[in-house]
Amino acid sequence: MLEALPVTDTRRLFRPAGDAFLTLLRRLDPGDWRRPTSAGRWQVRDVVAHMVDGALRRVSLQRDRHQLPPPPAGIESHADLVAFVNTLNREWVSAARRFSPAVLTSLYELASCELADLFESLPLDAPALFPVSWAGESASAGWFDIGREFTEVWHHHRQVREAVGAAPPDDASYLRAVLEIAIRGLPHAYRSIATATGTALVLDAEGASGGSWTLRRDAERWTLWRGAAASPDCHVRIADHDLERLLFNAVPAADAERLMTISGDGRLALGLAGARSVIV
């Protein structure tokens, strides 16, 4: 049977995830900080600097009600928002190249603790500070916005771990929460795919953090459900860690299909190749 998606509470995950990542940073050799990552041209040190910025910026905005300087031309579109965010990220990462790894580690310790304090203090049912744009929402519930922030933290952790050859944490609940949040962007990703009402795609993420979801075309839109529909038009199986990498822009769209085992109408699986749970 299909079930409505439950609320995913990620508030308790920020602190232990941050502590585990901090332990990793303290073990890195000087050369590790210069290793390339999957985050474009950013090295490990740049990803860590970006995480410091993101955490302190969020705390400043939400806890302290500090207003960011507005962009000169304003924000009138999604493209304007992306350009503004990219500019903020680029400016901070460039400036942070003046800092040593030890300083960046200390800043991350402060920033991750402040971020965990903030989110642990927030109710789940309050309105979000920011809507989750990659899910197509103009207003979001607080728990979804908090969860989006956890996925941001997690996929940058993964980028660094991959770059330095470190294994992911043993606790499967981290990745499970990331997938439960990120998967909610699929109806928006499929919005331009027209098909008959009742068409269903079952997505099985296989592994300790995995699960089953059904993406179904209803009369006016796609909807997402927990569980696997009987006799779906398309059935996709993918490893849980590969699904996370796909949704967070670590897999080129041209390579996405090789990660999947597809049964039924393969055209329905193509929407997954372009689905992203980040602002792009």
C-alpha positions as CSV (number, residue, x, y, z in Angstrom):
1,M,0.0,0.0,0.0
2,L,1.1,3.6,-0.7
3,E,1.4,6.0,2.2
4,A,1.7,9.7,2.5
5,L,5.3,10.9,3.0
6,P,5.9,11.5,6.7
7,V,7.7,14.5,8.2
8,T,11.5,13.9,8.4
9,D,13.0,15.5,11.5
10,T,16.7,16.2,10.9
11,R,17.3,18.5,13.9
12,R,19.0,15.9,16.0
13,L,21.4,15.0,13.2
14,F,23.4,18.2,12.7
15,R,25.5,17.9,15.9
16,P,26.7,14.3,15.6
17,A,27.3,14.7,11.9
18,G,29.3,17.9,12.5
19,D,31.3,16.2,15.3
20,A,32.2,13.3,13.0
21,F,33.2,15.6,10.2
22,L,35.3,17.7,12.7
23,T,37.1,14.5,13.7
24,L,38.0,13.9,10.1
25,L,39.3,17.4,9.5
26,R,41.6,17.1,12.5
27,R,43.2,14.0,11.0
28,L,43.9,15.5,7.6
29,D,47.4,16.0,6.4
30,P,48.4,19.4,4.9
31,G,48.2,17.9,1.4
32,D,44.7,16.6,1.9
33,W,43.4,20.2,2.2
34,R,44.6,20.8,-1.4
35,R,43.0,17.8,-2.9
36,P,40.4,18.4,-5.7
37,T,36.8,17.6,-5.0
38,S,33.7,16.9,-7.1
39,A,32.6,20.5,-6.3
40,G,33.9,22.0,-9.5
41,R,37.2,23.8,-9.0
42,W,37.0,23.8,-5.3
43,Q,39.6,22.0,-3.3
44,V,38.9,20.4,0.1
45,R,39.8,23.6,1.9
46,D,37.3,25.5,-0.3
47,V,34.4,23.1,0.5
48,V,35.2,23.5,4.2
49,A,35.3,27.2,3.9
50,H,31.9,27.2,2.1
51,M,30.4,25.1,4.9
52,V,31.6,27.6,7.5
53,D,30.0,30.4,5.5
54,G,26.8,28.6,5.0
55,A,26.4,27.8,8.6
56,L,27.3,31.3,10.0
57,R,25.2,33.0,7.3
58,R,22.1,30.9,8.3
59,V,22.6,31.6,12.0
60,S,23.1,35.3,11.3
61,L,19.9,35.4,9.2
62,Q,17.6,33.3,11.4
63,R,18.8,33.6,14.9
64,D,20.1,37.2,14.8
65,R,17.7,38.6,12.1
66,H,20.7,40.0,10.3
67,Q,19.9,41.2,6.7
68,L,22.2,40.4,3.9
69,P,23.3,43.3,1.6
70,P,20.9,43.0,-1.4
71,P,22.2,42.4,-4.8
72,P,22.6,45.6,-6.9
73,A,20.1,44.5,-9.5
74,G,17.6,42.8,-7.2
75,I,16.2,39.3,-7.6
76,E,13.4,38.9,-10.1
77,S,13.9,35.3,-11.2
78,H,15.3,31.9,-10.3
79,A,18.4,32.8,-12.4
80,D,18.9,35.9,-10.4
81,L,18.7,33.9,-7.2
82,V,21.3,31.4,-8.5
83,A,23.6,34.2,-9.5
84,F,23.3,35.9,-6.2
85,V,24.0,32.8,-4.2
86,N,26.9,31.9,-6.4
87,T,28.4,35.3,-5.9
88,L,28.1,35.1,-2.1
89,N,29.7,31.7,-2.2
90,R,32.5,32.7,-4.5
91,E,33.4,35.8,-2.5
92,W,33.7,34.0,0.8
93,V,35.7,31.1,-0.6
94,S,38.1,33.4,-2.3
95,A,38.7,35.4,1.0
96,A,39.0,32.2,3.1
97,R,42.0,31.1,1.1
98,R,43.9,33.4,3.4
99,F,43.2,31.1,6.3
100,S,45.2,28.1,7.4
101,P,43.6,24.6,7.7
102,A,43.9,25.0,11.5
103,V,41.9,28.2,11.4
104,L,39.3,26.7,9.0
105,T,38.9,23.7,11.4
106,S,38.4,26.0,14.4
107,L,35.8,28.1,12.4
108,Y,34.0,24.9,11.3
109,E,33.8,23.8,15.0
110,L,32.2,27.1,15.9
111,A,29.9,27.3,12.9
112,S,28.6,23.7,13.1
113,C,27.9,24.0,16.8
114,E,26.0,27.3,16.3
115,L,24.0,25.7,13.5
116,A,23.1,22.7,15.6
117,D,22.1,24.9,18.5
118,L,19.8,26.9,16.2
119,F,18.1,24.0,14.5
120,E,17.6,22.1,17.8
121,S,15.8,25.1,19.1
122,L,13.3,25.4,16.2
123,P,9.8,23.9,16.0
124,L,9.0,21.6,13.1
125,D,5.7,23.2,12.2
126,A,6.8,26.8,12.0
127,P,7.0,28.5,8.5
128,A,10.3,28.0,6.8
129,L,12.8,30.9,6.6
130,F,13.3,30.0,2.9
131,P,11.1,28.0,0.6
132,V,12.6,24.9,-0.9
133,S,12.9,26.1,-4.5
134,W,14.2,22.8,-6.0
135,A,11.0,21.2,-4.9
136,G,9.0,24.0,-6.7
137,E,7.7,25.5,-3.5
138,S,7.1,29.2,-2.9
139,A,6.4,28.5,0.8
140,S,7.6,25.6,2.8
141,A,7.2,24.0,6.3
142,G,10.0,24.6,8.7
143,W,11.0,21.0,8.9
144,F,11.5,20.8,5.2
145,D,13.7,23.9,5.2
146,I,15.8,22.5,8.1
147,G,16.0,19.2,6.2
148,R,17.2,20.9,3.1
149,E,20.0,22.5,5.2
150,F,21.0,19.0,6.4
151,T,21.2,17.7,2.9
152,E,23.5,20.7,2.1
153,V,25.7,19.8,5.0
154,W,25.7,16.1,4.2
155,H,26.6,16.3,0.5
156,H,29.5,18.7,1.3
157,H,30.7,16.2,3.9
158,R,30.6,13.5,1.2
159,Q,32.6,15.6,-1.2
160,V,35.4,16.0,1.3
161,R,35.3,12.3,2.3
162,E,35.5,11.2,-1.3
163,A,38.4,13.6,-2.0
164,V,40.5,12.3,0.9
165,G,39.5,8.6,0.6
166,A,37.6,8.5,3.9
167,A,34.7,6.1,4.4
168,P,31.2,7.5,5.2
169,P,29.9,7.3,8.7
170,D,28.6,3.9,9.8
171,D,25.2,5.4,10.9
172,A,22.8,4.8,8.1
173,S,20.3,7.2,9.5
174,Y,22.2,10.2,8.1
175,L,21.9,9.2,4.4
176,R,18.4,7.9,5.0
177,A,17.3,11.3,6.2
178,V,19.0,13.0,3.2
179,L,17.2,10.7,0.7
180,E,13.9,11.3,2.5
181,I,14.3,15.0,2.0
182,A,15.9,15.0,-1.4
183,I,13.4,12.7,-3.0
184,R,10.7,15.3,-2.5
185,G,12.0,17.2,-5.4
186,L,10.9,14.6,-7.9
187,P,7.4,15.8,-8.6
188,H,8.8,19.2,-9.5
189,A,11.6,17.6,-11.6
190,Y,8.9,15.6,-13.6
191,R,6.6,18.6,-14.0
192,S,7.2,18.8,-17.8
193,I,6.9,15.1,-18.4
194,A,3.4,14.5,-19.8
195,T,1.8,11.1,-19.5
196,A,-1.5,9.4,-18.8
197,T,-3.2,9.8,-15.4
198,G,-2.3,6.9,-13.2
199,T,1.1,6.3,-14.7
200,A,3.5,5.2,-11.9
201,L,7.2,4.9,-11.5
202,V,8.6,3.0,-8.5
203,L,12.0,4.0,-7.3
204,D,13.9,1.5,-5.1
205,A,17.0,2.8,-3.3
206,E,18.9,-0.3,-2.3
207,G,21.2,-0.4,0.8
208,A,21.1,0.3,4.5
209,S,19.8,3.8,4.0
210,G,17.4,3.0,1.2
211,G,13.6,2.8,0.7
212,S,10.9,2.6,-1.9
213,W,8.9,5.4,-3.3
214,T,6.2,5.8,-6.0
215,L,6.0,8.8,-8.3
216,R,2.5,8.8,-9.7
217,R,0.8,11.0,-12.3
218,D,-2.5,12.3,-11.0
219,A,-5.0,14.4,-12.8
220,E,-3.0,17.7,-12.7
221,R,0.4,16.9,-11.3
222,W,2.9,14.3,-10.2
223,T,2.7,13.1,-6.6
224,L,5.1,11.2,-4.5
225,W,4.3,8.4,-2.1
226,R,6.1,6.1,0.3
227,G,6.0,2.4,-0.8
228,A,5.9,0.6,-4.1
229,A,2.8,0.6,-6.4
230,A,1.7,-2.7,-7.8
231,S,2.5,-3.2,-11.5
232,P,4.2,0.2,-12.1
233,D,4.8,1.4,-15.6
234,C,8.5,1.7,-14.7
235,H,10.6,0.3,-11.9
236,V,14.0,1.8,-11.2
237,R,16.6,0.3,-8.8
238,I,19.6,2.2,-7.7
239,A,22.1,2.0,-4.8
240,D,21.3,4.5,-2.0
241,H,24.6,6.2,-2.2
242,D,24.4,6.5,-6.0
243,L,20.9,8.1,-5.7
244,E,22.4,10.7,-3.3
245,R,25.2,11.5,-5.7
246,L,22.8,11.8,-8.6
247,L,20.4,14.1,-6.8
248,F,23.2,16.3,-5.6
249,N,24.9,17.0,-8.9
250,A,27.8,14.6,-8.5
251,V,26.8,12.5,-11.6
252,P,26.6,13.9,-15.1
253,A,23.2,13.4,-16.6
254,A,24.7,11.3,-19.4
255,D,26.1,8.8,-16.9
256,A,23.0,8.5,-14.7
257,E,21.4,5.7,-16.6
258,R,24.3,3.3,-16.0
259,L,23.7,3.6,-12.2
260,M,20.1,2.3,-12.6
261,T,18.5,-1.0,-13.2
262,I,15.4,-0.2,-15.2
263,S,12.3,-2.3,-15.9
264,G,9.4,-1.3,-18.0
265,D,9.1,2.1,-19.8
266,G,12.6,3.4,-19.7
267,R,11.5,6.8,-20.9
268,L,10.0,7.5,-17.5
269,A,13.4,6.9,-15.8
270,L,15.0,9.6,-17.9
271,G,13.5,12.3,-15.6
272,L,15.7,11.0,-12.8
273,A,18.8,11.9,-14.8
274,G,18.0,15.6,-14.7
275,A,16.5,15.7,-11.1
276,R,18.5,17.8,-8.7
277,S,17.9,18.6,-5.1
278,V,20.2,21.6,-5.1
279,I,19.9,25.1,-6.5
280,V,21.4,24.9,-10.0
